Amino acid sequence: MTIHQFLRLILLCVCLPHFCSPEITFRRTPVPQQRILGAQVSRSDGKILHRQKRGWMWNQFFLLEEYTGSDYQYVGKLHSDQDKGDGSLKYILSGDGAGTLFIIDEKTGDIHATRRIDREEKAFYTLRAQAINRRTLRPVEPESEFVIKIHDINDNEPTFPEEIYTASVPEMSVVGTSVVQVTATDADDPSYGNSARVIYSILQGQPYFSVEPETGIIRTALPNMNRENREQYQVVIQAKDMGGQMGGLSGTTTVNITLTDVNDNPPRFPQNTIHLRVLESSPVGTAVGSVKATDADTGKNAEVEYRIIDGDGTDMFDIITEKDTQEGIITVKKPLDYESRRLYTLKVEAENTHVDPRFYYLGPFKDTTIVKISIEDVDEPPVFSRSSYLFEVHEDIEVGTIIGTVMARDPDSTSSPIRFSLDRHTDLDRIFNIHSGNGSLYTSKPLDRELSQWHNLTVIAAEINNPKETTRVAVFVRILDVNDNAPQFAVFYDTFVCENARPGQLIQTISAVDKDDPLGGQKFFFSLAAVNPNFTVQDNEDNTARILTRKNGFNRHEISTYLLPVVISDNDYPIQSSTGTLTIRVCACDSQGNMQSCNAEALLLPAGLSTGALIAILLCIIILLVIVVLFAALKRQRKKEPLILSKEDIRDNIVSYNDEGGGEEDTQAFDIGTLRNPAAIEEKKLRRDIMPEALFIPRRTPTAPDNTDVRDFIAERLKEHDLDPTAPPYDSLATYAYEGNDSVAESLSSLESGTTEGDQNYDYLREWGPRFNKLAEMYGGGDSDKDS
């Protein structure tokens, strides 16, 4: 045996005593007959402690896990001092795994494990042992409990809960900045040896990162790591048990580390000078162009704010920061004019909005560039001298009077002449007109303030060289008042006077209105047109007047109604006056002056007809008149009703006659001979269906010779109708069907049978085939019938 093997055996015996004495005999301590249950032990305080004596004395059993032998693994031996070796005792084992995992020899008390045991599944087993008499089956020892503890071996490597970790750390971090902590677990027993003691090391990721061996905390190992140079790192961490010594088991994990951005880069314009162009006609707010400063950072660290800090165009242009694209949009702030200025220069600054004070030493986080904006000329529309015009004119001016002039010019350098016109949609009555050359606005109709006090016109100015370039301006025409209207009664007055009225009694208060609107306000005067013996007018000098009686008592049977002319005049220049007539009825009144009945009502009552009855009679008369008119119209319509019943029946001017005709003997029927003899037109009869409203002398046409072909004849007649001045004023279609000459079958009709002198031979019908056999039998059998 070598020294090395000897030392290992001594160490094993110290750590695992049962390896040196695998058979442990547990003896029972003999006791006196009086069965002393305990021994007295004195204490310093004078009390006596009692310790109960047991028949079994136990120690723990120890068993190595992962046994690889072919035989059952020996655990230990149970033995009682009652056992004489004659086999009279029987050992019984119960508890965790008894009978399956652990078995006992009933005679010897030897305990064995039947299979490999894994401490990570169960670290200890609790069992109970008992010795009984084999013959009487009575226990000779009380049942006692013991523990089999499983000793650990290093059979589990450290494992990480995640195969891949993801972590991040800000760029430019100082050395030693904590990134993330990884922890591996070992299923071995941490209280026994170094099997579960894990040490961490870094396999990949140096020299950028390091790991603490005991805690697994990953830290930065290099200063000023820049995200813009490299953003992603992959670190491999190893966890090894046995304190990291050789022979220990190990496990690894991967940590993906991302450098997060910090604002360590200022914005930079790619160009020192930027050129832009814009049309002078661009309205306010139009985008001229954009500028953009690049920033190597991301997110909010790359946000930039743009502003115009200098230049001669600060009043004409503005800049807006577009948050989505991080661009500066230059817009038009005021209207541009190519003729006034053609080039503007701006100094634009871009500055980070979120600056980290830790990196002030890297320089100012802003940059500037020069933006030059060129104004391009366009053909601008005319420009009026004012944004709007207001003209005032009296309503009594003569037609053609100039009320004002509008002026416009071409702002372009070419200075094209201007043509003026009125938008007639704003002057539908064509009261005004404008001189197209000088813009003078004048009246074309009389003005009347009482009809319209304001006229809102629109004047259009267009370049003569380019009529598409137009400008509109509003022209407000105010019509000033002239005293050209006489005052009138304000309302219609229904005035009455009581028969018992006394002189000076008030019967009516009147007022007046005037369409004019004088500057000093309305002032009316009231008077009588002539001296009246019955009534008088008293002016109240407040634009009202009172009508008073001048005599005592009135008689409605003598005079039922009085007409009183009242003269109303105004106070403006020229003075206007009018005469209004008051109709005063004489009525019967009670003692209080309340009207009871008047002459007009008394006349209506004897008639015995109310207003409703009169309206009913009038409606009946109107209905009777309408019926008479309709009857007369229908009768006249029947007399003149043509054969064409309605417009829907007109088709190519074909006239339909509702008479059957008299056949060949009807001498009134149409004869084609008339077509060949135009002279017969003079003797033609007029239409019998309607009365002719006008008679035209028919044109004489030369008689066509008898041998004229029908086709030529029809063409000649059509030409005559086209040139006929007496033709009806509506379009007509005359359709002539010309069959042609020399028909092979000739005519099968019986219309000309009366003109034939002899019987015809129809035997040729049999030669036309079986389809004409029936017809041949009908007409071909004539000879036999005649002979018979």
C-alpha positions in Angstrom: 0.0 0.0 0.0 1.4 3.4 -1.0 1.5 6.3 1.4 -1.1 8.1 -0.7 -3.6 5.3 -0.4 -2.9 5.0 3.3 -3.7 8.7 3.8 -6.9 8.4 1.8 -8.0 5.4 4.0 -7.3 7.3 7.2 -9.3 10.3 5.9 -12.2 8.1 4.9 -12.3 6.4 8.3 -12.3 9.8 10.0 -15.2 11.1 7.8 -17.1 7.9 7.6 -16.7 5.7 10.7 -18.8 2.9 9.5 -16.3 2.3 6.7 -13.9 1.0 9.4 -16.5 -0.8 11.5 -19.4 -1.8 9.2 -21.0 -4.1 11.9 -22.3 -2.2 14.8 -23.6 -4.2 17.8 -26.2 -2.4 19.8 -26.2 -4.1 23.3 -28.8 -3.8 25.9 -27.6 -2.6 29.3 -28.5 -5.0 32.1 -30.6 -3.6 34.9 -31.4 -4.9 38.5 -34.6 -6.8 39.1 -36.4 -3.8 40.4 -35.9 -2.3 36.9 -34.3 1.0 37.7 -35.7 3.3 35.1 -33.3 6.1 35.6 -30.0 7.0 37.2 -29.7 9.9 39.6 -27.5 12.7 38.6 -26.8 15.5 41.0 -26.6 19.1 39.9 -25.0 22.0 41.5 -28.4 23.4 42.4 -29.3 20.3 44.5 -31.9 18.9 42.2 -31.8 15.3 41.0 -32.1 14.6 37.2 -33.4 11.3 36.0 -32.3 9.7 32.7 -34.5 7.0 31.3 -32.6 3.9 30.3 -33.2 2.2 26.9 -32.8 -1.3 25.8 -31.6 -0.1 22.3 -28.7 2.3 21.8 -28.6 3.8 18.3 -26.3 5.8 16.1 -27.1 7.1 12.6 -26.4 4.9 9.6 -24.4 6.5 6.8 -24.7 5.4 3.2 -22.9 6.8 0.1 -25.1 7.7 -2.9 -24.7 6.4 -6.4 -23.4 3.0 -5.5 -22.1 1.2 -8.6 -21.4 -2.3 -7.3 -23.2 -5.4 -8.5 -24.2 -6.7 -5.0 -26.6 -5.1 -2.6 -25.0 -2.3 -0.7 -24.4 -3.1 2.9 -25.9 -0.5 5.3 -25.4 -1.9 8.8 -26.4 -4.5 11.4 -29.0 -4.6 14.1 -28.3 -6.7 17.1 -30.0 -7.3 20.5 -28.3 -8.6 23.7 -31.3 -11.0 24.0 -30.1 -12.7 20.8 -28.3 -15.9 21.8 -27.5 -16.9 18.3 -30.0 -19.8 18.3 -32.4 -18.2 15.8 -35.1 -17.7 18.4 -35.3 -13.9 17.6 -36.7 -12.3 14.5 -35.8 -8.8 13.3 -38.5 -6.7 11.7 -37.9 -3.5 9.7 -40.5 -0.9 8.8 -40.6 2.8 7.6 -39.3 4.6 4.5 -38.4 2.1 1.9 -38.6 -0.9 4.2 -39.0 -4.1 2.2 -38.3 -2.4 -1.2 -35.4 -0.1 -0.9 -34.0 -1.5 2.3 -34.2 -5.2 3.3 -33.1 -6.9 6.6 -32.0 -10.4 7.4 -34.6 -11.7 9.9 -32.0 -13.8 11.7 -28.8 -11.7 11.6 -30.3 -8.2 11.5 -28.1 -7.2 8.5 -29.6 -4.3 6.5 -28.9 -3.9 2.7 -29.9 -1.3 0.0 -31.3 -3.0 -3.0 -30.5 -0.2 -5.6 -28.6 3.0 -6.2 -29.7 5.9 -4.1 -29.6 9.6 -5.2 -29.2 12.1 -2.4 -30.7 14.8 -4.5 -33.9 12.8 -4.5 -34.0 12.1 -0.8 -31.3 13.0 1.7 -32.3 10.6 4.6 -34.7 7.8 5.4 -36.4 7.1 8.7 -37.0 3.5 9.7 -38.3 1.5 12.7 -36.7 -1.8 14.0 -38.2 -4.4 16.3 -37.0 -7.8 17.7 -39.7 -10.4 18.4 -39.7 -14.0 19.7 -40.1 -16.2 16.7 -42.2 -18.8 18.6 -44.5 -16.6 20.6 -44.3 -13.6 18.2 -44.0 -11.4 21.3 -41.6 -8.4 21.1 -38.5 -8.9 23.2 -37.5 -5.3 22.6 -39.7 -2.2 22.1 -39.9 -0.7 18.6 -37.2 1.9 18.1 -36.6 4.5 15.3 -33.3 5.1 13.5 -32.2 7.2 10.5 -30.2 6.2 7.4 -28.5 9.4 6.1 -27.2 9.5 2.5 -23.7 10.9 2.1 -23.3 13.2 -0.9 -20.8 12.9 -3.7 -20.0 15.5 -6.4 -22.3 14.2 -9.1 -24.1 17.4 -10.2 -22.7 20.2 -12.2 -23.7 23.8 -11.6 -26.6 25.0 -13.8 -27.9 28.4 -14.7 -31.6 29.1 -14.8 -31.3 30.8 -18.2 -29.3 29.6 -21.2 -29.0 33.1 -22.5 -29.1 36.3 -20.5 -29.8 39.8 -22.0 -28.3 42.8 -20.3 -27.4 46.4 -21.0 -25.1 49.1 -19.7 -24.7 52.7 -20.8 -21.9 53.5 -23.1 -18.9 55.5 -21.7 -19.4 53.9 -18.3 -16.5 53.8 -15.9 -14.6 50.7 -15.2 -16.3 48.4 -12.7 -19.9 49.5 -13.6 -22.2 46.6 -12.7 -23.9 45.1 -15.7 -25.8 42.0 -14.4 -25.5 39.2 -11.9 -25.8 35.6 -12.9 -26.3 32.8 -10.4 -25.7 29.1 -10.8 -27.2 26.4 -8.6 -25.6 23.0 -7.6 -27.9 20.2 -6.5 -25.1 18.7 -4.3 -25.1 19.0 -0.5 -23.6 22.4 0.3 -23.0 21.3 3.9 -20.7 18.4 2.9 -17.4 19.2 1.3 -17.0 21.6 -1.7 -19.4 19.8 -4.0 -21.8 22.7 -4.0 -19.3 25.5 -3.8 -19.4 27.4 -7.1 -16.8 29.7 -8.5 -17.5 32.0 -11.6 -15.1 32.8 -14.3 -15.3 34.5 -17.8 -14.5 32.4 -20.9 -15.4 35.0 -23.5 -15.9 38.7 -23.4 -12.5 39.9 -22.2 -11.0 42.5 -22.0 -14.3 44.4 -22.1 -16.0 42.7 -19.1 -15.1 40.8 -16.0 -17.0 38.7 -13.4 -16.7 38.4 -9.7 -15.7 34.8 -8.8 -17.9 34.5 -5.7 -21.0 36.6 -6.6 -21.2 36.2 -10.4 -21.6 40.0 -10.9 -20.5 41.0 -14.4 -18.8 44.4 -14.5 -17.2 46.6 -17.2 -13.5 46.2 -17.6 -12.6 48.9 -20.1 -13.3 52.7 -19.9 -15.2 54.8 -22.5 -16.7 52.0 -24.5 -18.4 53.8 -27.4 -21.8 52.5 -28.7 -21.2 54.2 -32.0 -18.1 51.9 -32.5 -19.6 48.7 -31.2 -23.0 48.1 -29.7 -23.3 44.4 -29.0 -21.1 42.1 -26.9 -21.4 38.4 -26.1 -20.0 37.2 -22.8 -19.7 33.5 -21.8 -19.6 32.8 -18.0 -18.5 29.5 -16.5 -19.7 28.3 -13.0 -17.5 25.5 -11.5 -18.0 23.6 -8.3 -15.4 22.1 -5.9 -14.3 25.8 -5.4 -13.1 26.0 -8.9 -10.5 23.3 -8.3 -9.4 20.8 -10.9 -11.8 17.9 -11.2 -14.9 20.0 -10.4 -17.9 20.0 -12.6 -18.9 23.2 -14.5 -21.7 24.8 -16.5 -21.8 27.8 -18.8 -24.2 30.5 -19.9 -24.2 33.3 -22.4 -24.9 36.9 -21.7 -25.7 39.3 -24.5 -24.8 42.8 -23.4 -25.9 45.9 -25.3 -24.4 49.3 -24.9 -27.2 51.8 -24.5 -26.9 55.3 -25.9 -26.0 58.4 -24.1 -25.8 61.9 -25.5 -22.1 62.0 -26.2 -22.3 63.3 -29.9 -23.3 66.8 -30.9 -25.4 67.4 -34.1 -23.5 68.2 -37.3 -24.7 69.8 -40.6 -23.4 67.9 -43.6 -22.9 71.2 -45.5 -21.8 74.6 -44.5 -24.1 76.3 -47.1 -27.5 75.2 -48.3 -29.2 76.8 -51.3 -33.1 76.9 -51.6 -35.5 78.4 -54.1 -39.1 79.6 -53.7 -41.6 81.3 -55.9 -42.6 84.9 -55.0 -46.2 83.9 -55.3 -45.9 81.3 -52.5 -48.5 82.1 -49.8 -47.6 82.5 -46.1 -46.9 79.2 -44.5 -45.6 77.5 -47.7 -42.6 75.2 -47.0 -39.5 76.4 -48.8 -37.3 73.4 -48.0 -35.7 71.5 -45.2 -32.4 71.3 -43.4 -31.2 68.4 -41.3 -28.3 67.9 -38.9 -27.1 64.4 -38.3 -26.5 63.0 -34.8 -24.8 59.7 -34.2 -26.9 59.2 -31.0 -30.3 57.6 -31.0 -33.7 58.3 -29.4 -34.1 61.4 -27.3 -30.3 61.9 -27.3 -30.6 62.6 -31.0 -33.5 65.1 -30.8 -32.6 68.5 -32.3 -34.2 71.9 -32.1 -33.7 74.2 -35.1 -33.8 78.0 -34.9 -32.9 81.0 -37.1 -30.3 83.0 -35.2 -29.2 85.5 -37.8 -29.5 86.7 -41.3 -31.4 89.3 -43.4 -34.4 87.1 -43.8 -35.4 86.6 -40.2 -38.6 88.6 -40.8 -39.5 86.9 -44.0 -38.9 83.2 -43.1 -39.5 80.9 -40.1 -38.3 77.4 -39.3 -40.3 74.6 -37.7 -38.8 71.4 -36.2 -40.3 68.2 -37.5 -40.2 65.8 -34.6 -40.7 62.6 -36.7 -37.9 63.2 -39.2 -35.8 65.6 -37.0 -35.7 68.1 -39.9 -36.0 71.8 -39.9 -38.7 73.0 -42.2 -38.2 76.6 -43.5 -41.5 78.3 -44.2 -42.6 81.6 -45.7 -43.5 84.1 -42.9 -44.4 87.2 -45.0 -45.4 87.7 -48.6 -42.5 87.7 -51.0 -41.8 90.1 -53.9 -39.3 89.3 -56.5 -39.1 92.9 -57.7 -38.2 94.1 -54.1 -35.6 91.5 -53.2 -34.4 88.4 -54.9 -32.0 86.7 -52.3 -32.2 86.1 -48.6 -29.5 84.7 -46.2 -30.3 82.8 -43.0 -28.1 81.4 -40.3 -29.7 78.3 -38.9 -28.6 76.6 -35.6 -29.3 73.0 -34.6 -29.0 72.1 -30.9 -29.6 69.0 -28.8 -32.6 69.3 -26.6 -31.3 66.7 -24.0 -27.7 67.4 -23.0 -25.9 65.2 -20.4 -23.8 67.4 -18.1 -21.2 64.6 -17.8 -20.2 65.1 -21.4 -19.9 68.9 -21.6 -16.2 68.4 -22.0 -16.8 66.9 -25.4 -17.8 70.4 -26.8 -20.9 72.4 -27.5 -23.8 70.2 -28.6 -25.0 72.4 -31.5 -24.0 73.4 -35.0 -24.8 76.1 -37.5 -25.1 76.4 -41.3 -25.9 79.2 -43.8 -29.1 78.9 -45.8 -29.4 81.1 -49.0 -33.0 81.4 -50.4 -33.4 82.7 -54.0 -36.8 84.3 -54.9 -38.0 83.2 -58.4 -40.1 85.6 -60.5 -43.7 84.6 -61.5 -46.3 86.4 -63.5 -48.3 88.0 -60.7 -51.8 89.1 -60.9 -52.7 92.8 -60.7 -52.6 94.6 -57.3 -55.3 97.1 -56.3 -54.3 100.2 -54.5 -56.6 99.3 -51.6 -57.9 96.1 -50.1 -61.4 97.4 -50.5 -63.2 100.5 -51.7 -66.1 102.5 -50.2 -68.0 105.0 -52.3 -70.9 107.2 -51.2 -73.4 108.6 -53.7 -76.8 110.4 -53.5 -79.7 108.5 -54.8 -80.8 111.4 -57.1 -77.7 111.4 -59.4 -78.2 111.1 -63.1 -77.6 107.9 -64.9 -74.0 107.7 -66.2 -72.5 109.6 -63.2 -69.1 108.4 -62.1 -69.3 107.4 -58.4 -65.6 106.4 -57.9 -62.5 104.9 -59.5 -60.6 101.8 -58.6 -56.9 101.6 -59.4 -54.7 98.5 -60.0 -51.2 97.9 -61.4 -49.1 95.0 -62.6 -46.4 94.3 -60.0 -44.2 92.6 -62.6 -41.4 94.4 -64.3 -43.2 94.1 -67.6 -46.1 96.2 -66.2 -48.9 94.8 -68.4 -52.0 97.1 -69.0 -55.0 96.3 -66.9 -58.6 95.7 -67.9 -61.4 96.2 -65.4 -64.7 94.5 -65.3 -67.6 93.9 -62.9 -68.6 90.6 -61.5 -72.2 90.5 -62.7 -73.1 88.0 -60.0 -72.8 90.9 -57.5 -74.8 93.2 -59.7 -77.7 91.2 -61.1 -79.8 94.2 -61.9 -77.0 95.9 -63.8 -77.3 99.1 -61.9 -73.6 99.9 -62.3 -71.0 99.7 -64.9 -67.2 100.2 -65.1 -64.8 101.7 -67.6 -62.5 98.8 -68.6 -59.6 101.1 -69.2 -59.4 103.5 -66.2 -61.6 101.7 -63.6 -64.2 104.4 -63.3 -67.4 103.1 -61.8 -70.6 104.8 -63.0 -74.4 104.2 -62.8 -76.3 102.7 -65.6 -79.8 102.8 -63.9 -81.4 105.2 -61.5 -80.7 104.6 -57.8 -83.2 104.3 -55.0 -82.0 104.2 -51.4 -85.4 103.0 -50.3 -85.0 99.8 -52.4 -81.4 99.1 -51.5 -79.2 101.2 -49.3 -76.0 99.3 -49.9 -74.6 97.7 -53.0 -71.7 95.2 -52.6 -69.9 94.9 -55.9 -66.8 92.9 -57.0 -64.4 94.5 -59.5 -62.1 92.2 -61.5 -58.7 93.4 -62.7 -57.0 91.3 -65.4 -53.8 91.7 -67.4 -54.4 92.3 -71.0 -51.4 90.3 -72.0 -52.4 87.4 -69.7 -56.1 87.4 -69.0 -55.8 84.4 -66.7 -54.0 86.6 -64.1 -56.9 88.3 -62.3 -57.5 89.9 -59.0 -60.8 90.7 -57.3 -61.6 93.6 -54.9 -64.7 94.4 -52.9 -66.4 97.7 -53.7 -69.1 98.9 -51.2 -71.4 101.6 -52.6 -73.5 103.4 -50.0 -76.6 105.2 -51.3 -77.2 108.5 -49.5 -80.7 109.6 -48.8 -82.5 112.4 -50.7 -85.9 113.7 -49.6 -87.8 112.2 -52.5 -90.6 110.5 -50.7 -93.7 112.1 -49.2 -95.0 111.0 -45.7 -98.0 108.8 -45.5 -100.4 107.5 -42.9 -98.6 105.0 -40.7 -101.6 102.5 -40.8 -105.1 102.3 -42.2 -107.5 104.1 -39.9 -111.0 102.8 -39.3 -112.5 106.0 -37.9 -116.1 106.5 -36.7 -117.9 109.3 -35.0 -120.9 108.9 -32.6 -124.2 110.5 -33.5 -124.3 112.1 -30.1 -120.8 113.6 -30.4 -120.1 117.0 -29.0 -117.9 119.7 -30.5 -114.2 119.2 -29.8 -114.5 115.5 -29.1 -111.5 113.4 -30.1 -112.4 110.7 -32.6 -108.9 109.6 -33.9 -105.2 110.0 -33.3 -103.1 109.7 -36.5 -99.4 109.4 -37.3 -97.3 109.2 -40.4 -94.2 107.4 -41.8 -91.6 108.4 -44.4 -89.3 106.1 -46.4 -86.6 108.8 -46.3 -84.1 109.0 -43.5 -83.0 112.6 -42.9 -80.0 113.4 -40.8 -82.0 115.4 -38.3 -84.7 112.7 -37.9 -88.3 112.7 -39.0 -90.6 115.7 -38.5 -94.2 115.8 -39.8 -96.8 118.5 -40.0 -100.6 117.7 -40.3 -103.3 120.1 -41.7 -106.6 120.0 -43.6 -106.6 120.4 -47.3 -109.6 122.7 -46.9 -111.7 124.1 -44.1 -114.1 121.5 -43.0 -117.3 122.4 -41.0 -117.6 119.0 -39.4 -114.0 118.1 -38.4 -110.6 119.7 -37.7 -107.0 118.5 -37.3 -104.9 119.5 -34.3 -101.1 118.9 -34.7 -99.5 117.5 -31.5 -96.0 118.4 -32.8 -94.7 114.9 -32.0 -95.4 113.5 -35.5 -99.0 112.7 -34.4 -102.2 114.7 -34.8 -105.7 114.5 -33.4 -109.0 114.5 -35.3 -111.7 116.6 -33.5 -115.3 117.2 -34.2 -116.5 120.8 -34.8 -120.3 120.4 -34.5 -122.8 119.0 -32.1 -124.4 115.7 -33.2 -124.4 113.7 -36.5 -127.2 111.8 -38.2 -126.2 108.6 -40.0 -129.5 108.5 -41.9 -128.7 111.8 -43.6 -124.9 111.2 -44.1 -123.4 107.9 -43.1 -119.8 108.5 -44.2 -117.5 111.6 -44.2 -114.3 111.9 -46.2 -111.7 114.0 -44.5 -108.5 115.0 -46.6 -105.5 115.4 -44.4 -102.3 117.0 -45.7 -99.0 115.5 -44.3 -95.7 117.3 -45.0 -92.1 116.7 -43.8 -89.4 119.1 -42.7 -86.6 118.2 -45.1 -85.5 119.9 -48.3 -87.2 119.8 -50.7 -90.4 119.6 -48.7 -92.5 116.6 -49.6 -96.2 116.3 -48.8 -99.1 114.0 -49.5 -102.8 114.0 -48.9 -104.4 111.1 -47.0 -108.1 110.7 -46.8 -109.7 109.5 -43.6 -113.1 107.7 -44.0 -115.2 108.6 -41.0 -118.4 106.5 -40.4 -121.3 107.8 -38.4 -122.3 105.2 -35.8 -124.8 104.8 -33.0 -123.1 104.8 -29.6 -124.2 104.4 -26.0 -123.8 107.0 -23.4 -120.2 106.0 -22.8 -119.3 106.5 -26.4 -119.0 102.8 -27.3 -120.0 102.0 -30.9 -123.2 99.9 -31.2 -124.1 99.9 -34.9 -123.0 101.8 -38.0 -124.7 102.5 -41.3 -122.7 99.9 -43.2 -123.8 97.1 -41.0 -127.5 98.2 -41.1 -127.4 97.9 -44.9 -126.1 94.4 -44.9 -128.6 92.9 -42.4 -131.8 93.2 -44.5 -130.2 91.2 -47.2 -130.2 88.2 -44.9 -126.9 86.9 -46.3 -123.8 86.3 -44.3 -120.3 86.5 -45.7 -120.0 82.7 -45.8 -123.2 82.5 -47.9 -121.9 85.0 -50.4 -118.6 83.1 -50.7 -120.5 79.8 -51.3 -122.6 81.5 -54.1 -119.5 82.8 -55.7 -117.8 79.4 -55.7 -120.8 77.8 -57.3 -120.8 80.4 -60.1 -117.1 79.8 -60.7 -117.6 76.0 -60.9 -120.5 76.4 -63.4 -118.3 78.6 -65.6 -115.5 76.1 -65.5 -117.9 73.3 -66.6 -119.2 75.4 -69.5 -115.7 76.2 -70.7 -114.6 72.6 -70.5 -117.7 71.4 -72.4 -117.2 73.9 -75.2 -113.5 72.9 -75.5 -114.4 69.2 -75.7 -117.0 69.9 -78.3 -114.6 71.9 -80.4 -111.9 69.2 -80.0 -114.3 66.6 -81.4 -114.9 68.7 -84.4 -111.3 69.1 -85.2 -110.0 65.8 -84.0 -107.8 64.3 -86.7 -107.5 60.6 -87.5 -104.2 60.6 -85.7 -105.5 60.2 -82.2 -102.3 61.0 -80.2 -98.7 61.7 -80.5 -97.9 58.1 -79.6 -99.8 57.0 -82.7 -97.5 59.0 -85.0 -94.9 56.8 -86.6 -93.2 58.0 -89.7 -96.2 60.1 -90.6 -98.3 57.0 -91.5 -102.0 57.9 -91.5 -104.5 55.2 -90.4 -108.0 55.3 -91.8 -110.7 53.5 -89.9 -112.8 52.6 -92.9 -112.7 49.3 -94.6 -113.3 50.5 -98.1 -115.7 49.3 -100.9 -113.4 47.0 -102.7 -112.8 47.3 -106.4 -116.1 49.0 -107.0 -115.3 51.9 -104.6 -114.7 54.8 -106.9 -113.6 57.0 -104.0 -110.7 54.8 -103.2 -107.2 55.8 -104.0 -106.2 55.2 -107.7 -102.6 54.9 -108.7 -103.6 56.7 -111.9 -103.6 59.9 -109.9 -99.9 59.6 -109.4 -99.4 59.4 -113.2 -101.8 62.3 -113.8 -100.8 65.4 -111.7 -103.7 67.3 -113.2 -106.0 65.3 -111.0 -104.7 67.2 -108.0 -106.9 70.1 -108.9 -110.0 68.0 -108.7 -109.0 66.2 -105.5 -111.3 66.3 -102.6 -110.3 67.8 -99.3 -109.9 65.7 -96.2 -113.2 64.8 -94.6 -111.8 64.3 -91.0 -110.9 67.9 -90.2 -111.8 71.3 -91.4 -109.0 72.9 -93.5 -107.6 76.1 -91.9 -105.9 77.4 -94.9 -106.1 76.6 -98.6 -103.0 76.6 -100.8 -103.0 76.7 -104.5 -101.6 73.5 -105.7 -98.6 73.5 -107.9 -99.0 72.4 -111.5 -96.7 69.6 -112.4 -96.2 68.3 -115.9 -98.0 65.1 -116.8 -95.8 62.1 -116.9 -96.0 60.0 -120.0 -97.6 56.7 -119.7 -94.5 54.8 -120.4 -92.5 56.5 -117.6 -90.9 54.0 -115.2 -92.4 54.0 -111.7 -89.0 54.4 -110.1 -88.3 57.6 -112.1 -91.8 58.8 -111.5 -91.4 58.4 -107.7 -88.0 60.2 -107.7 -89.4 63.1 -109.6 -92.4 63.4 -107.2 -90.1 63.3 -104.2 -88.0 66.1 -105.7 -91.2 68.2 -106.2 -92.3 67.7 -102.6 -88.9 68.8 -101.3 -89.2 72.0 -103.3 -92.9 72.6 -102.5 -93.3 75.8 -100.4 -96.8 74.7 -99.4 -95.5 71.6 -97.7 -96.4 71.2 -94.0 -93.8 72.7 -91.5 -93.1 69.4 -89.9 -90.9 66.6 -91.0 -92.6 63.7 -92.8 -91.3 60.4 -94.1 -92.7 59.0 -97.4 -91.8 55.4 -98.0 -92.3 53.9 -101.5 -91.8 50.2 -102.1 -90.8 49.5 -105.6 -90.7 45.8 -106.5 -89.1 46.1 -109.9 -89.9 44.8 -113.4 -90.4 41.4 -114.9 -91.3 39.3 -111.8 -90.9 35.6 -112.7 -93.9 34.5 -110.8 -95.8 37.6 -111.8 -98.6 38.6 -109.5 -100.6 36.0 -107.5 -103.2 38.5 -106.3 -106.7 38.6 -107.5 -106.8 42.4 -107.5 -106.4 42.4 -111.3 -108.4 39.4 -112.0 -111.3 41.6 -113.1 -109.2 43.1 -115.9 -108.2 39.8 -117.5 -110.1 38.7 -120.5 -109.6 35.0 -120.2 -108.9 32.3 -117.7 -105.3 31.9 -116.6 -103.4 28.6 -116.7 -102.1 27.5 -113.3 -100.5 24.3 -114.4 -97.0 25.8 -113.8 -97.7 25.6 -110.1 -97.2 21.9 -110.2 -93.7 22.5 -111.5 -92.7 24.4 -108.3 -92.6 21.4 -106.1 -94.7 19.6 -103.5 -95.3 22.8 -101.4 -97.4 24.2 -104.2 -99.4 21.0 -105.0 -102.4 22.1 -102.9 -102.5 25.5 -104.6 -102.2 23.8 -108.0 -105.2 21.6 -107.1 -107.3 24.6 -106.1 -106.6 26.6 -109.2 -105.7 23.9 -111.6 -109.1 22.1 -111.3 -111.0 25.1 -112.9 -111.4 23.4 -116.3 -113.1 20.3 -115.0 -115.5 22.4 -113.0 -116.3 24.6 -116.0 -116.7 21.6 -118.3 -119.0 19.9 -116.0 
